[in-house]
Amino acid sequence: MVFINAFVATMMATAAMAAPHGHHFSHIHARQNTTVNKLGAAYNDASLVSAITGAGWAYDWNFESMGALPSGVEYCPMLWGPKMYDQWQSAATSALSQGSTCILGFNEPDNAGQAAMDPATAATDYQTYITPFSGQATLVTPAVTNGQGDNIGLSWLQSWFDACNGACQATVMAIHYYAQADVSDFTNFVTSAVTLGQQYGIQSVWITEFQNTGSSDDQVAFLQEAIPWLNSNTDVGRYAYFYAADGYLLSGTSLSPVGEAYVATY
Ligand code: BGC
């Protein structure tokens, strides 16, 4: 058993570094094998991540994990926004030296209440702080909202890609989605993001925050359709439902009904 566990852990680590498709592992009869690396845990309290059974990766909107993650769960540092510039270089270097293979870009620069950055500044700053890690990690674009209109959501990201003019070196695109809507609204948004990304050489889309904002029952029904769709969509590399905290995926420190639905269907 020790050997098997070590083997699975190695395969999981390998999968986390490669494009996460997972078909190679289908002969291993443990439920986490095929898609563990897609399902993630967005958290503030590292001690809660173990409740998200099967999570292959995690992030905390921060550049350090703030506590140990369960073994086999990859940590992705995030450069949230300008407030982190001073500490970023050494923190990101440290995270990569501890095994992270991913770097997340600015958090909702298209949202005045979050990183609040214009595409041109974000493109310049991305090249200053994140692009130098190209080759050492998978670089993820700034994560935009599903807001509609000029300079928001996918429109903001298109402007950012144009401002980068090929120099930012991100190979993965990050999007967020919040709505009280049918799952088709979500899958349409993800598909639109994939289409945009393909125009700019993006290889994979990660949904680093998403939530159906309806009732608990609404969220369970949403997840029962959304998670299998995400798992089978080879354009989607990773996802993290909002989020590993009491009142969301957890009730106290255990899975809530929403959390159960999140982890049940991969
Ligand atoms: C914020 C993070 C915060 C997270 C969970 C996000 O919208 O940007 O700073 O940790 O929500 O509360």
py3Dmol code that shows the C-alpha trace and the ligand (Angstrom):
import py3Dmol

protein = """\
ATOM      1  CA  MET A   1       0.000   0.000   0.000  1.00  0.00           C
ATOM      2  CA  VAL A   2       2.849   2.327   0.720  1.00  0.00           C
ATOM      3  CA  PHE A   3       4.177   1.717  -2.750  1.00  0.00           C
ATOM      4  CA  ILE A   4       0.765   2.249  -4.357  1.00  0.00           C
ATOM      5  CA  ASN A   5       0.208   5.495  -2.493  1.00  0.00           C
ATOM      6  CA  ALA A   6       3.621   6.807  -3.418  1.00  0.00           C
ATOM      7  CA  PHE A   7       2.998   5.826  -7.015  1.00  0.00           C
ATOM      8  CA  VAL A   8      -0.367   7.596  -7.125  1.00  0.00           C
ATOM      9  CA  ALA A   9       1.139  10.678  -5.490  1.00  0.00           C
ATOM     10  CA  THR A  10       3.864  10.720  -8.111  1.00  0.00           C
ATOM     11  CA  MET A  11       1.370  10.364 -10.907  1.00  0.00           C
ATOM     12  CA  MET A  12      -0.710  13.159  -9.432  1.00  0.00           C
ATOM     13  CA  ALA A  13       2.323  15.422  -9.199  1.00  0.00           C
ATOM     14  CA  THR A  14       3.217  14.595 -12.781  1.00  0.00           C
ATOM     15  CA  ALA A  15      -0.329  15.298 -13.887  1.00  0.00           C
ATOM     16  CA  ALA A  16      -0.272  18.640 -12.116  1.00  0.00           C
ATOM     17  CA  MET A  17       2.745  19.667 -14.163  1.00  0.00           C
ATOM     18  CA  ALA A  18       1.526  18.390 -17.484  1.00  0.00           C
ATOM     19  CA  ALA A  19      -1.592  19.383 -19.353  1.00  0.00           C
ATOM     20  CA  PRO A  20      -4.185  17.837 -17.061  1.00  0.00           C
ATOM     21  CA  HIS A  21      -6.162  15.385 -19.134  1.00  0.00           C
ATOM     22  CA  GLY A  22      -5.633  12.326 -17.011  1.00  0.00           C
ATOM     23  CA  HIS A  23      -6.575   9.544 -19.409  1.00  0.00           C
ATOM     24  CA  HIS A  24      -3.245   7.883 -18.759  1.00  0.00           C
ATOM     25  CA  PHE A  25      -4.364   7.053 -15.222  1.00  0.00           C
ATOM     26  CA  SER A  26      -7.663   5.368 -15.960  1.00  0.00           C
ATOM     27  CA  HIS A  27      -6.210   1.997 -15.115  1.00  0.00           C
ATOM     28  CA  ILE A  28      -5.738   3.084 -11.501  1.00  0.00           C
ATOM     29  CA  HIS A  29      -8.986   2.367  -9.729  1.00  0.00           C
ATOM     30  CA  ALA A  30      -9.122   5.243  -7.279  1.00  0.00           C
ATOM     31  CA  ARG A  31     -11.788   7.857  -7.822  1.00  0.00           C
ATOM     32  CA  GLN A  32      -9.415  10.806  -7.739  1.00  0.00           C
ATOM     33  CA  ASN A  33      -7.242   9.704 -10.616  1.00  0.00           C
ATOM     34  CA  THR A  34      -8.807  11.013 -13.770  1.00  0.00           C
ATOM     35  CA  THR A  35      -9.586  14.585 -12.797  1.00  0.00           C
ATOM     36  CA  VAL A  36      -8.088  15.252  -9.395  1.00  0.00           C
ATOM     37  CA  ASN A  37      -5.813  17.848 -10.810  1.00  0.00           C
ATOM     38  CA  LYS A  38      -8.710  19.849 -12.268  1.00  0.00           C
ATOM     39  CA  LEU A  39     -10.771  20.173  -9.100  1.00  0.00           C
ATOM     40  CA  GLY A  40      -9.381  22.836  -6.805  1.00  0.00           C
ATOM     41  CA  ALA A  41      -9.851  24.453  -3.444  1.00  0.00           C
ATOM     42  CA  ALA A  42      -9.910  28.247  -3.185  1.00  0.00           C
ATOM     43  CA  TYR A  43      -9.351  28.991   0.485  1.00  0.00           C
ATOM     44  CA  ASN A  44      -8.328  31.485   3.120  1.00  0.00           C
ATOM     45  CA  ASP A  45      -7.713  28.905   5.893  1.00  0.00           C
ATOM     46  CA  ALA A  46      -5.300  26.140   4.810  1.00  0.00           C
ATOM     47  CA  SER A  47      -6.609  23.768   7.468  1.00  0.00           C
ATOM     48  CA  LEU A  48      -9.938  23.575   5.619  1.00  0.00           C
ATOM     49  CA  VAL A  49      -8.518  22.343   2.311  1.00  0.00           C
ATOM     50  CA  SER A  50      -8.431  18.687   3.397  1.00  0.00           C
ATOM     51  CA  ALA A  51     -12.243  18.725   3.513  1.00  0.00           C
ATOM     52  CA  ILE A  52     -12.310  19.214  -0.275  1.00  0.00           C
ATOM     53  CA  THR A  53     -11.708  15.549  -1.022  1.00  0.00           C
ATOM     54  CA  GLY A  54     -10.023  14.922  -4.323  1.00  0.00           C
ATOM     55  CA  ALA A  55      -8.696  18.458  -4.724  1.00  0.00           C
ATOM     56  CA  GLY A  56      -5.574  18.446  -6.847  1.00  0.00           C
ATOM     57  CA  TRP A  57      -4.633  22.074  -6.374  1.00  0.00           C
ATOM     58  CA  ALA A  58      -5.401  25.072  -4.220  1.00  0.00           C
ATOM     59  CA  TYR A  59      -4.875  28.819  -3.939  1.00  0.00           C
ATOM     60  CA  ASP A  60      -5.602  31.496  -1.392  1.00  0.00           C
ATOM     61  CA  TRP A  61      -5.493  34.802  -3.355  1.00  0.00           C
ATOM     62  CA  ASN A  62      -2.045  35.151  -1.855  1.00  0.00           C
ATOM     63  CA  PHE A  63       1.604  34.507  -2.652  1.00  0.00           C
ATOM     64  CA  GLU A  64       2.087  32.002   0.167  1.00  0.00           C
ATOM     65  CA  SER A  65       0.006  29.093   1.358  1.00  0.00           C
ATOM     66  CA  MET A  66      -0.268  30.315   4.968  1.00  0.00           C
ATOM     67  CA  GLY A  67      -0.043  26.789   6.352  1.00  0.00           C
ATOM     68  CA  ALA A  68       0.537  23.290   5.025  1.00  0.00           C
ATOM     69  CA  LEU A  69      -1.736  21.874   2.358  1.00  0.00           C
ATOM     70  CA  PRO A  70      -2.588  18.169   2.271  1.00  0.00           C
ATOM     71  CA  SER A  71       0.048  16.162   0.422  1.00  0.00           C
ATOM     72  CA  GLY A  72      -0.673  15.886  -3.278  1.00  0.00           C
ATOM     73  CA  VAL A  73      -2.456  19.262  -3.409  1.00  0.00           C
ATOM     74  CA  GLU A  74      -0.501  21.707  -5.529  1.00  0.00           C
ATOM     75  CA  TYR A  75      -0.323  25.306  -4.328  1.00  0.00           C
ATOM     76  CA  CYS A  76      -0.581  28.118  -6.889  1.00  0.00           C
ATOM     77  CA  PRO A  77       0.705  31.515  -5.725  1.00  0.00           C
ATOM     78  CA  MET A  78      -1.224  34.549  -6.974  1.00  0.00           C
ATOM     79  CA  LEU A  79       0.002  38.060  -7.657  1.00  0.00           C
ATOM     80  CA  TRP A  80      -3.328  39.552  -6.536  1.00  0.00           C
ATOM     81  CA  GLY A  81      -2.504  43.109  -7.528  1.00  0.00           C
ATOM     82  CA  PRO A  82      -0.198  46.083  -6.951  1.00  0.00           C
ATOM     83  CA  LYS A  83      -0.485  45.758  -3.161  1.00  0.00           C
ATOM     84  CA  MET A  84       1.728  42.673  -3.416  1.00  0.00           C
ATOM     85  CA  TYR A  85       4.486  43.946  -5.681  1.00  0.00           C
ATOM     86  CA  ASP A  86       7.045  44.540  -2.927  1.00  0.00           C
ATOM     87  CA  GLN A  87       6.933  40.991  -1.603  1.00  0.00           C
ATOM     88  CA  TRP A  88       6.158  39.145  -4.804  1.00  0.00           C
ATOM     89  CA  GLN A  89       9.565  38.291  -6.228  1.00  0.00           C
ATOM     90  CA  SER A  90      10.890  36.474  -3.179  1.00  0.00           C
ATOM     91  CA  ALA A  91       7.540  34.876  -2.307  1.00  0.00           C
ATOM     92  CA  ALA A  92       7.000  33.491  -5.810  1.00  0.00           C
ATOM     93  CA  THR A  93      10.565  32.210  -5.960  1.00  0.00           C
ATOM     94  CA  SER A  94       9.977  30.455  -2.654  1.00  0.00           C
ATOM     95  CA  ALA A  95       6.683  28.902  -3.787  1.00  0.00           C
ATOM     96  CA  LEU A  96       8.288  27.562  -6.959  1.00  0.00           C
ATOM     97  CA  SER A  97      11.187  26.123  -4.973  1.00  0.00           C
ATOM     98  CA  GLN A  98       8.611  24.288  -2.851  1.00  0.00           C
ATOM     99  CA  GLY A  99       7.041  22.674  -5.906  1.00  0.00           C
ATOM    100  CA  SER A 100       4.449  25.040  -7.338  1.00  0.00           C
ATOM    101  CA  THR A 101       4.244  24.828 -11.122  1.00  0.00           C
ATOM    102  CA  CYS A 102       1.643  27.564 -11.575  1.00  0.00           C
ATOM    103  CA  ILE A 103       1.413  31.330 -11.093  1.00  0.00           C
ATOM    104  CA  LEU A 104      -1.938  33.111 -11.042  1.00  0.00           C
ATOM    105  CA  GLY A 105      -2.211  36.684 -12.324  1.00  0.00           C
ATOM    106  CA  PHE A 106      -4.109  39.700 -11.034  1.00  0.00           C
ATOM    107  CA  ASN A 107      -7.464  39.095  -9.319  1.00  0.00           C
ATOM    108  CA  GLU A 108     -10.390  40.697 -11.161  1.00  0.00           C
ATOM    109  CA  PRO A 109      -8.557  43.727 -12.558  1.00  0.00           C
ATOM    110  CA  ASP A 110     -11.853  44.569 -14.292  1.00  0.00           C
ATOM    111  CA  ASN A 111     -13.569  44.996 -10.915  1.00  0.00           C
ATOM    112  CA  ALA A 112     -13.200  48.288  -9.028  1.00  0.00           C
ATOM    113  CA  GLY A 113     -13.556  46.394  -5.741  1.00  0.00           C
ATOM    114  CA  GLN A 114     -10.726  43.969  -6.565  1.00  0.00           C
ATOM    115  CA  ALA A 115      -7.395  44.566  -8.341  1.00  0.00           C
ATOM    116  CA  ALA A 116      -8.873  47.445 -10.415  1.00  0.00           C
ATOM    117  CA  MET A 117      -6.260  47.791 -13.161  1.00  0.00           C
ATOM    118  CA  ASP A 118      -6.450  48.965 -16.742  1.00  0.00           C
ATOM    119  CA  PRO A 119      -5.334  46.466 -19.398  1.00  0.00           C
ATOM    120  CA  ALA A 120      -2.250  48.427 -20.469  1.00  0.00           C
ATOM    121  CA  THR A 121      -0.890  48.815 -16.940  1.00  0.00           C
ATOM    122  CA  ALA A 122      -1.710  45.197 -16.193  1.00  0.00           C
ATOM    123  CA  ALA A 123       0.168  44.091 -19.316  1.00  0.00           C
ATOM    124  CA  THR A 124       3.247  46.124 -18.379  1.00  0.00           C
ATOM    125  CA  ASP A 125       3.190  45.012 -14.755  1.00  0.00           C
ATOM    126  CA  TYR A 126       2.589  41.387 -15.717  1.00  0.00           C
ATOM    127  CA  GLN A 127       5.763  41.489 -17.809  1.00  0.00           C
ATOM    128  CA  THR A 128       7.673  43.002 -14.907  1.00  0.00           C
ATOM    129  CA  TYR A 129       6.556  40.606 -12.198  1.00  0.00           C
ATOM    130  CA  ILE A 130       5.254  37.389 -13.767  1.00  0.00           C
ATOM    131  CA  THR A 131       6.731  36.919 -17.248  1.00  0.00           C
ATOM    132  CA  PRO A 132      10.260  36.433 -15.790  1.00  0.00           C
ATOM    133  CA  PHE A 133       8.986  33.138 -14.321  1.00  0.00           C
ATOM    134  CA  SER A 134       8.119  31.817 -17.787  1.00  0.00           C
ATOM    135  CA  GLY A 135       9.793  28.448 -18.203  1.00  0.00           C
ATOM    136  CA  GLN A 136       9.670  27.800 -14.469  1.00  0.00           C
ATOM    137  CA  ALA A 137       5.885  27.706 -14.136  1.00  0.00           C
ATOM    138  CA  THR A 138       2.653  27.790 -16.068  1.00  0.00           C
ATOM    139  CA  LEU A 139       1.735  31.459 -16.248  1.00  0.00           C
ATOM    140  CA  VAL A 140      -1.957  32.257 -15.916  1.00  0.00           C
ATOM    141  CA  THR A 141      -3.533  35.476 -17.187  1.00  0.00           C
ATOM    142  CA  PRO A 142      -5.266  37.962 -14.916  1.00  0.00           C
ATOM    143  CA  ALA A 143      -8.603  36.479 -13.792  1.00  0.00           C
ATOM    144  CA  VAL A 144     -11.547  38.451 -15.127  1.00  0.00           C
ATOM    145  CA  THR A 145     -15.188  38.491 -14.111  1.00  0.00           C
ATOM    146  CA  ASN A 146     -18.101  37.439 -16.289  1.00  0.00           C
ATOM    147  CA  GLY A 147     -19.225  41.055 -16.489  1.00  0.00           C
ATOM    148  CA  GLN A 148     -20.508  42.161 -19.890  1.00  0.00           C
ATOM    149  CA  GLY A 149     -19.512  45.345 -21.688  1.00  0.00           C
ATOM    150  CA  ASP A 150     -16.533  47.392 -22.744  1.00  0.00           C
ATOM    151  CA  ASN A 151     -13.399  46.912 -20.694  1.00  0.00           C
ATOM    152  CA  ILE A 152     -14.915  44.288 -18.417  1.00  0.00           C
ATOM    153  CA  GLY A 153     -14.808  40.508 -18.447  1.00  0.00           C
ATOM    154  CA  LEU A 154     -13.629  38.947 -21.696  1.00  0.00           C
ATOM    155  CA  SER A 155     -13.473  42.407 -23.309  1.00  0.00           C
ATOM    156  CA  TRP A 156     -10.931  43.501 -20.660  1.00  0.00           C
ATOM    157  CA  LEU A 157      -8.940  40.331 -21.273  1.00  0.00           C
ATOM    158  CA  GLN A 158      -8.909  40.865 -25.024  1.00  0.00           C
ATOM    159  CA  SER A 159      -7.500  44.366 -24.455  1.00  0.00           C
ATOM    160  CA  TRP A 160      -4.906  42.889 -22.119  1.00  0.00           C
ATOM    161  CA  PHE A 161      -3.842  40.308 -24.717  1.00  0.00           C
ATOM    162  CA  ASP A 162      -3.546  43.098 -27.285  1.00  0.00           C
ATOM    163  CA  ALA A 163      -1.523  45.254 -24.891  1.00  0.00           C
ATOM    164  CA  CYS A 164       0.792  42.306 -24.188  1.00  0.00           C
ATOM    165  CA  ASN A 165       1.356  41.944 -27.914  1.00  0.00           C
ATOM    166  CA  GLY A 166       2.638  38.416 -27.420  1.00  0.00           C
ATOM    167  CA  ALA A 167       5.170  39.313 -24.727  1.00  0.00           C
ATOM    168  CA  CYS A 168       3.357  38.312 -21.527  1.00  0.00           C
ATOM    169  CA  GLN A 169       3.951  34.562 -21.988  1.00  0.00           C
ATOM    170  CA  ALA A 170       0.744  33.399 -20.299  1.00  0.00           C
ATOM    171  CA  THR A 171      -0.344  30.019 -21.630  1.00  0.00           C
ATOM    172  CA  VAL A 172      -3.450  29.613 -19.460  1.00  0.00           C
ATOM    173  CA  MET A 173      -6.414  31.955 -19.167  1.00  0.00           C
ATOM    174  CA  ALA A 174      -8.315  32.518 -15.909  1.00  0.00           C
ATOM    175  CA  ILE A 175     -11.970  33.491 -15.647  1.00  0.00           C
ATOM    176  CA  HIS A 176     -14.525  33.900 -12.871  1.00  0.00           C
ATOM    177  CA  TYR A 177     -18.265  33.358 -13.090  1.00  0.00           C
ATOM    178  CA  TYR A 178     -21.090  34.323 -10.737  1.00  0.00           C
ATOM    179  CA  ALA A 179     -24.767  34.223 -11.654  1.00  0.00           C
ATOM    180  CA  GLN A 180     -28.113  32.866 -10.656  1.00  0.00           C
ATOM    181  CA  ALA A 181     -28.714  31.221 -13.988  1.00  0.00           C
ATOM    182  CA  ASP A 182     -29.037  27.952 -15.798  1.00  0.00           C
ATOM    183  CA  VAL A 183     -25.887  25.919 -16.253  1.00  0.00           C
ATOM    184  CA  SER A 184     -25.984  26.714 -19.989  1.00  0.00           C
ATOM    185  CA  ASP A 185     -25.193  30.357 -19.150  1.00  0.00           C
ATOM    186  CA  PHE A 186     -22.033  29.114 -17.446  1.00  0.00           C
ATOM    187  CA  THR A 187     -21.006  26.680 -20.165  1.00  0.00           C
ATOM    188  CA  ASN A 188     -21.618  29.351 -22.821  1.00  0.00           C
ATOM    189  CA  PHE A 189     -19.358  31.762 -20.932  1.00  0.00           C
ATOM    190  CA  VAL A 190     -16.603  29.179 -20.578  1.00  0.00           C
ATOM    191  CA  THR A 191     -16.895  28.324 -24.272  1.00  0.00           C
ATOM    192  CA  SER A 192     -16.638  32.021 -25.190  1.00  0.00           C
ATOM    193  CA  ALA A 193     -13.505  32.269 -23.082  1.00  0.00           C
ATOM    194  CA  VAL A 194     -12.002  29.231 -24.795  1.00  0.00           C
ATOM    195  CA  THR A 195     -12.724  30.786 -28.198  1.00  0.00           C
ATOM    196  CA  LEU A 196     -11.080  34.083 -27.190  1.00  0.00           C
ATOM    197  CA  GLY A 197      -8.070  32.307 -25.726  1.00  0.00           C
ATOM    198  CA  GLN A 198      -7.524  30.283 -28.875  1.00  0.00           C
ATOM    199  CA  GLN A 199      -7.125  33.544 -30.805  1.00  0.00           C
ATOM    200  CA  TYR A 200      -4.177  34.392 -28.542  1.00  0.00           C
ATOM    201  CA  GLY A 201      -2.442  31.027 -28.312  1.00  0.00           C
ATOM    202  CA  ILE A 202      -3.929  30.082 -24.957  1.00  0.00           C
ATOM    203  CA  GLN A 203      -3.816  26.337 -24.328  1.00  0.00           C
ATOM    204  CA  SER A 204      -6.206  25.973 -21.429  1.00  0.00           C
ATOM    205  CA  VAL A 205      -8.857  27.870 -19.468  1.00  0.00           C
ATOM    206  CA  TRP A 206      -8.985  27.733 -15.682  1.00  0.00           C
ATOM    207  CA  ILE A 207     -12.141  28.824 -13.845  1.00  0.00           C
ATOM    208  CA  THR A 208     -10.536  30.020 -10.629  1.00  0.00           C
ATOM    209  CA  GLU A 209     -13.757  31.251  -9.027  1.00  0.00           C
ATOM    210  CA  PHE A 210     -17.309  30.307  -9.949  1.00  0.00           C
ATOM    211  CA  GLN A 211     -20.584  30.038  -8.167  1.00  0.00           C
ATOM    212  CA  ASN A 212     -24.239  29.694  -8.913  1.00  0.00           C
ATOM    213  CA  THR A 213     -25.548  32.356  -6.557  1.00  0.00           C
ATOM    214  CA  GLY A 214     -28.940  30.740  -6.010  1.00  0.00           C
ATOM    215  CA  SER A 215     -30.107  28.637  -3.073  1.00  0.00           C
ATOM    216  CA  SER A 216     -28.214  25.645  -1.770  1.00  0.00           C
ATOM    217  CA  ASP A 217     -30.518  23.404  -3.814  1.00  0.00           C
ATOM    218  CA  ASP A 218     -29.899  25.531  -6.908  1.00  0.00           C
ATOM    219  CA  GLN A 219     -26.157  25.220  -6.398  1.00  0.00           C
ATOM    220  CA  VAL A 220     -26.318  21.457  -5.970  1.00  0.00           C
ATOM    221  CA  ALA A 221     -28.321  21.112  -9.200  1.00  0.00           C
ATOM    222  CA  PHE A 222     -25.896  23.432 -10.992  1.00  0.00           C
ATOM    223  CA  LEU A 223     -22.854  21.486  -9.816  1.00  0.00           C
ATOM    224  CA  GLN A 224     -24.352  18.136 -10.777  1.00  0.00           C
ATOM    225  CA  GLU A 225     -24.331  19.339 -14.372  1.00  0.00           C
ATOM    226  CA  ALA A 226     -21.382  21.722 -14.373  1.00  0.00           C
ATOM    227  CA  ILE A 227     -18.734  19.462 -12.852  1.00  0.00           C
ATOM    228  CA  PRO A 228     -19.090  16.543 -15.295  1.00  0.00           C
ATOM    229  CA  TRP A 229     -19.106  19.097 -18.135  1.00  0.00           C
ATOM    230  CA  LEU A 230     -15.910  20.693 -16.854  1.00  0.00           C
ATOM    231  CA  ASN A 231     -14.254  17.332 -16.278  1.00  0.00           C
ATOM    232  CA  SER A 232     -14.919  16.162 -19.812  1.00  0.00           C
ATOM    233  CA  ASN A 233     -13.992  19.475 -21.439  1.00  0.00           C
ATOM    234  CA  THR A 234     -10.381  19.173 -22.561  1.00  0.00           C
ATOM    235  CA  ASP A 235     -10.142  22.959 -22.985  1.00  0.00           C
ATOM    236  CA  VAL A 236     -10.669  23.372 -19.230  1.00  0.00           C
ATOM    237  CA  GLY A 237      -7.524  22.705 -17.223  1.00  0.00           C
ATOM    238  CA  ARG A 238      -8.602  23.468 -13.668  1.00  0.00           C
ATOM    239  CA  TYR A 239     -11.482  24.922 -11.710  1.00  0.00           C
ATOM    240  CA  ALA A 240     -12.284  26.068  -8.170  1.00  0.00           C
ATOM    241  CA  TYR A 241     -15.829  26.666  -6.935  1.00  0.00           C
ATOM    242  CA  PHE A 242     -16.158  29.581  -4.479  1.00  0.00           C
ATOM    243  CA  TYR A 243     -15.005  28.490  -1.917  1.00  0.00           C
ATOM    244  CA  ALA A 244     -13.563  26.306   0.859  1.00  0.00           C
ATOM    245  CA  ALA A 245     -15.147  28.179   3.752  1.00  0.00           C
ATOM    246  CA  ASP A 246     -18.007  27.871   6.231  1.00  0.00           C
ATOM    247  CA  GLY A 247     -21.273  28.843   4.599  1.00  0.00           C
ATOM    248  CA  TYR A 248     -20.010  27.909   1.135  1.00  0.00           C
ATOM    249  CA  LEU A 249     -18.509  24.515   0.318  1.00  0.00           C
ATOM    250  CA  LEU A 250     -18.281  23.818   4.028  1.00  0.00           C
ATOM    251  CA  SER A 251     -20.592  23.788   6.964  1.00  0.00           C
ATOM    252  CA  GLY A 252     -18.199  24.367   9.816  1.00  0.00           C
ATOM    253  CA  THR A 253     -15.216  22.274   8.815  1.00  0.00           C
ATOM    254  CA  SER A 254     -17.174  19.583   6.920  1.00  0.00           C
ATOM    255  CA  LEU A 255     -18.632  19.545   3.449  1.00  0.00           C
ATOM    256  CA  SER A 256     -21.960  21.305   3.087  1.00  0.00           C
ATOM    257  CA  PRO A 257     -24.556  19.893   0.663  1.00  0.00           C
ATOM    258  CA  VAL A 258     -23.033  22.223  -1.945  1.00  0.00           C
ATOM    259  CA  GLY A 259     -19.570  20.931  -1.091  1.00  0.00           C
ATOM    260  CA  GLU A 260     -20.757  17.338  -1.358  1.00  0.00           C
ATOM    261  CA  ALA A 261     -22.086  18.068  -4.830  1.00  0.00           C
ATOM    262  CA  TYR A 262     -18.816  19.773  -5.786  1.00  0.00           C
ATOM    263  CA  VAL A 263     -16.650  16.776  -4.956  1.00  0.00           C
ATOM    264  CA  ALA A 264     -19.122  13.989  -5.783  1.00  0.00           C
ATOM    265  CA  THR A 265     -19.238  13.859  -9.533  1.00  0.00           C
ATOM    266  CA  TYR A 266     -15.724  13.984 -10.859  1.00  0.00           C
TER     267      TYR A 266
END
"""
ligand_1 = """\
12
BGC
C -10.761 38.370 -2.557
C -9.746 37.663 -1.721
C -10.420 36.889 -0.617
C -11.465 35.998 -1.202
C -12.224 35.169 -0.179
C -11.795 37.411 -3.037
O -12.780 38.100 -3.729
O -10.128 38.994 -3.640
O -8.832 38.605 -1.182
O -9.488 36.151 0.110
O -12.399 36.742 -1.942
O -12.843 35.965 0.757
"""
view = py3Dmol.view(width=600, height=400)
view.addModel(protein, "pdb")
view.setStyle({"model": 0}, {"cartoon": {"style": "trace"}})
view.addModel(ligand_1, "xyz")
view.setStyle({"model": 1}, {"stick": {}})
view.zoomTo()
view.show()
